[in-house]
Amino acid sequence: MRIAIPLVPAIAAAPVLTALLQKLIAGSRAVPPASIMFECTSKTSGREKGSAVESEVRIDRWHGRQMARISTNGRPATPEEIEKVRKATTTIAGYHRIANYLVAGARRSDEASGQIVYHLDRLPKDMINMGGDRSDRFLGDLSVDISGARAFIVRTNFYAPAFFSILFVAKVDRFDAVSDYRNGADGSPALDRQVQTIAGAQFGKAGETRTESPHSPLRRSQPCPVLARNRPCNATVTCMLQLRSL
């Protein structure tokens, strides 16, 4: 007599998160994009091999609901630029994204300096989109500051250990992105500065681009009549929010 044995699908075990990881994830989720406002000044310089360096300076503001282009190379943003940035902004940089990297667990190392670093041997899915999801091409290091009352991630470094191609028209030889975080006036961690470097080739032309983006926290001096009515924001250099640097 043959006995039928039901097949039970294997279920992946949930990652074991240490107490420190749980605290870091909770701290990240406590500052969602809707709770923050900032101004970002991005300075990009790039050069193709054999060509002169080209640069651009952009100022953008996040109002808690949407991103608004303020100026490009010192001139007020055009309506077309404002609309383009509004449509293109699907992910906001900030401390709230830390949880997405750590929720699946990470490998811990205790450095000789006393600092704790969490290592990611592969970034979680949908973390980096470059002509498609390239997260599996990247590694990550997240450094923890435990000197204060609440531990928080003080720096992240995501990088590609080997070259990869994008849609058969571009090759990335080097990609390195560093983000620094600080504690704000209210004790909540916030993004302070990002530096991203990409070197490679597109359509056979080699080049390198570097973007440095310091972030300044903003506060609202009075309610915004545009966002209060849930209408698109047409922010200019003089914003209705009258946002001021802290």
N, C-alpha and C positions, 0 to 999 in steps of 0.2 A: 504494500500500500504506500502510495506516495503522499507525503504530507506537504501541503502548501504553506510556505512561510511568507507572510506579508513583508514587502519591502518598505522600510521606513526611511524617508529621505533624510540625509545628514543635515543637521542644522549647525551652522557655524556658531561657536561659543562667543558670547558677548565679551568685548575687551574688558580686562580688569583695570579699573582706574583707581590709582592711589588717591589718598586723601588730598595730597597737594594738587594732583591733576584735576580733581573734582572742584577744588577751590578756584583754580585758574580758569576753568571752563565757566563756573558760575560768575566769576568776576567779569568775564568777557560778555556773557549774555546779559549782564546788568546794565550795559551801555549800548542799547540798540541804536541804529542810525537815526531814528526819530528823536532821540534824546540829545543829540549833539549838533553843534553848528561850528563850522570852521571856514577859514579862507586858506586856499592852497595856491602857492606861487611856484609854478613848474618852469624850470629853466632847462631846456633841451639843447644840446649841441651834438652835431653829427657831421661825419665826413666820409665821403666815398674815397676810395683809394685814388690818389692823384688829383683830388679836388680840394678846394678851400673848405674850411670849417663853416657850417651854417648853424645859426642858433635862433631860438625862439623863446619868448617869455610869455606865459599865459597865467592869468589870475582867475581862479574859479571860487565860487562860494557854495557851500552846502548849507541849506536853510532848515534841515531836518526833514525835508520832504522831497526836494529835488535839487539838482546841481544847476548852477547858473554861471555862464561865462561872463566875466566882468570886463576883461581887456585882453588884447593880444599885442605884444610888443609896444605897450604904452598907449595904444589907441583904444577907445571904447569898443566893446564887442558889437558886431553888427547883428541885426535880427536873425540873419541866416545862421551865424555862428552860435547864437543863443539857442536856437531851435535844434541845431545839429547836436550840441552838447546834451541838451535835455533828452533827446531821443536815444543818444548813444550811451547814456549813463544807466547801466543796469546793476552795477555793483559798486558800492561805496567803500573806499579804503577806510580802515579804522580798527580799533581794538576789538570790536564786536566779531571780527572774523577769526580771532584766535581760537575760539571754541570749535570752529569748523576743522581746524588742523589737529586739535588734540582729542576730539571726541572718540576717535578710533584707537586711542592709546599712542604711546611714544616710548622710545628707549631712553632711559635716563643715564647721564654720566655726571659724576661729581668732580669738577676740575680742581687742580692743585690750588687755584686762587680762592677756592671756597664757593665758587659759583656753580649753580646747577644748570645743566643744559639738557634739553630734550631733543632727541634726534628722530627725524622721520626718514625712513629708507625709501619712501615713496609718498608723494602728496596724495591726499584723498581726491576722489573723482570730482571733476568740475571746478577745481581750484584755479587752474590756469588755462585760459582759452587763447590759443594762437593759431587761427585757421582751424579750429577744432580743439577738443580737449587734449592737452599735452601734460596733464598733471603727473602721469606715470613716468615722465622723463626727468622729473625734478626730485631733489633731496631737500631736506630742511633742517635747520638748527634753530631752536628757540631757547634763549637765555633768560633765566629767572632771577629777579631781584627779591631777596628774602630779608633785606635789611630793615624794612619798615614794618608797620603793624599788619599790613596785608601784602602777601606775595603777589607779584605780577610779572608778566613777560616784559622785559625791558628791550629786547632786540630779537628780530627774526632775520634769518638769512636763508633765502631759497635760491638754489642754483642748479644748473644742468651739468652733470658730471661728464657728459659726452655730447658731441654734436648730434643734431637731428634735422630732418627736412620738413618743410611745410608745403604741402600741395605741389610738390615737385618743382616749384619755382623759387624757393628760398631755402637757405641752409643757415641754421643757427650754430655757430661755433662756440660761442660763450654767452651765457646768460647768468647774471648775478643781480639779485634784488635784496637790499638791506632796508629794514624798517626799524626805526628807533621810537620807543614809547616813553612817556613820562607821566607822573601823577599830576593831575590837574589841581586847581585851587580847592575843589570839593573832595579831593582824595580819589577820584575816579581816573583810571588810566586812559590816556588818549594818545593818538598818533602824533609824533613830533616831527619826523623827517623820514623821507624815503629817498633812496638812491638806487637807480636801476641802470645797468649797463648791458647792452646787447651788441655782439659782434658777429658778423656773418656775411652772407652774400645773397643778393636778390637779382634774378635775371642775369647772373654772371658778374654783377658788380659788387665788389667787396666793400665793406664799410663798418663803421662803429657808431653807436648812438649812446649818449649818457644823459639821463634825466635826473635832476635833483629837485625834490619837492618838499620844502618846509611847510608845515601846517600850523596855522595860528588859530587858537580858539576864539570864538566870537560869542557875544551876548546880545540879547534883544532888548533894546531900550523902550520899545513900544510895540503893540500888536501889529502884525502886517495885514492890511485890509485885503490884499490880493490872495494870500494863502488862506486867510480866514474864510473866504468865499470859495475855496477849493478851485481857484482859477489858475491857469498857467502864469508863472512868474516871468516878467520881462525886466529882470534886474539890470541896472546900468551901473556906472561907477558910483552914483549916489543911490544907494539901495533904499527901498521903502522901509526895510526892516531897521534902517539906521544901525547896522551892526557895527560894533566897536570892538577893537582888540582888548582882551583882558589885560 
